[in-house]
Amino acid sequence: MPHGTIRASTLKTVMRLIMERFDCVENEALKMFYESHIGACYADDSTGLYGQSAYYIAGLVFEELT
């Protein structure tokens, strides 16, 4: 399965988890994610982060943002 497809399906869950944790709307969650170090790593195929679970990725974001 292409990395972009995996990312897109996982990102939906990551966004939901961020929105729940920080009580924000989707646009705010996307901004928080992509401005984080984890968001940059997620977009980089060489890190392999795209292959991790949504809960793991969200946990890393939570750690970074709190």
Sine and cosine of phi, psi and omega as CSV:
sin_phi,cos_phi,sin_psi,cos_psi,sin_omega,cos_omega
0.00,0.00,0.72,-0.70,0.00,-1.00
-0.88,0.47,0.56,-0.83,-0.03,-1.00
-0.85,0.52,-0.60,0.80,0.00,-1.00
-0.89,0.47,-0.61,0.79,0.02,-1.00
-0.93,0.37,-0.67,0.74,0.03,-1.00
-0.89,0.45,-0.72,0.69,0.01,-1.00
-0.85,0.53,-0.73,0.68,-0.06,-1.00
-0.88,0.48,-0.67,0.74,-0.03,-1.00
-0.95,0.31,-0.62,0.79,0.02,-1.00
-0.94,0.33,-0.62,0.78,-0.07,-1.00
-0.88,0.48,-0.54,0.84,0.04,-1.00
-0.85,0.53,-0.70,0.71,0.00,-1.00
-0.95,0.33,-0.65,0.76,0.04,-1.00
-0.86,0.52,-0.70,0.71,0.00,-1.00
-0.89,0.46,-0.67,0.74,0.02,-1.00
-0.87,0.49,-0.68,0.73,-0.01,-1.00
-0.91,0.41,-0.66,0.75,0.05,-1.00
-0.90,0.43,-0.69,0.73,0.00,-1.00
-0.88,0.48,-0.66,0.76,0.02,-1.00
-0.92,0.39,-0.70,0.71,-0.07,-1.00
-0.92,0.39,-0.67,0.75,-0.09,-1.00
-0.97,-0.25,0.13,0.99,0.03,-1.00
0.74,0.68,0.87,0.49,-0.03,-1.00
-0.70,-0.71,0.15,-0.99,0.03,-1.00
-1.00,0.01,0.19,-0.98,-0.11,-0.99
-0.85,0.53,-0.69,0.72,0.00,-1.00
-0.87,0.49,-0.64,0.77,0.03,-1.00
-0.92,0.39,-0.65,0.76,0.01,-1.00
-0.90,0.44,-0.68,0.73,0.03,-1.00
-0.88,0.48,-0.69,0.73,0.00,-1.00
-0.89,0.45,-0.73,0.69,0.01,-1.00
-0.86,0.51,-0.69,0.72,-0.03,-1.00
-0.91,0.42,-0.80,0.60,-0.11,-0.99
-0.96,0.27,-0.28,0.96,0.09,-1.00
-1.00,0.00,-0.09,1.00,0.02,-1.00
-1.00,0.05,0.30,-0.95,0.07,-1.00
-0.89,0.45,-0.61,0.79,0.00,-1.00
-0.90,0.44,-0.65,0.76,0.04,-1.00
-0.87,0.50,-0.66,0.75,0.03,-1.00
-0.91,0.42,-0.66,0.75,0.03,-1.00
-0.91,0.40,-0.60,0.80,-0.01,-1.00
-0.89,0.45,-0.57,0.82,-0.02,-1.00
-0.98,0.19,-0.20,0.98,-0.05,-1.00
-0.99,-0.14,0.93,-0.38,-0.02,-1.00
-0.84,0.54,-0.53,0.85,-0.10,-0.99
-0.93,0.36,-0.30,0.95,0.00,-1.00
-0.98,0.17,-0.42,0.91,-0.04,-1.00
0.97,0.26,0.07,1.00,-0.03,-1.00
-0.89,0.46,-0.48,0.88,0.02,-1.00
-0.85,0.52,-0.37,0.93,-0.04,-1.00
-1.00,0.03,-0.04,1.00,0.00,-1.00
-1.00,0.06,0.26,-0.96,-0.01,-1.00
-0.95,0.30,0.39,-0.92,0.02,-1.00
-0.87,0.49,-0.60,0.80,-0.02,-1.00
-0.93,0.36,-0.61,0.80,0.05,-1.00
-0.91,0.42,-0.73,0.68,-0.01,-1.00
-0.89,0.45,-0.71,0.71,0.02,-1.00
-0.88,0.48,-0.64,0.77,0.04,-1.00
-0.87,0.50,-0.66,0.75,0.06,-1.00
-0.90,0.43,-0.64,0.77,0.04,-1.00
-0.90,0.44,-0.70,0.71,0.01,-1.00
-0.85,0.52,-0.70,0.71,0.02,-1.00
-0.87,0.49,-0.68,0.73,-0.04,-1.00
-0.93,0.38,-0.62,0.78,-0.12,-0.99
-1.00,0.03,-0.13,0.99,0.01,-1.00
-0.88,-0.47,0.00,0.00,0.00,0.00
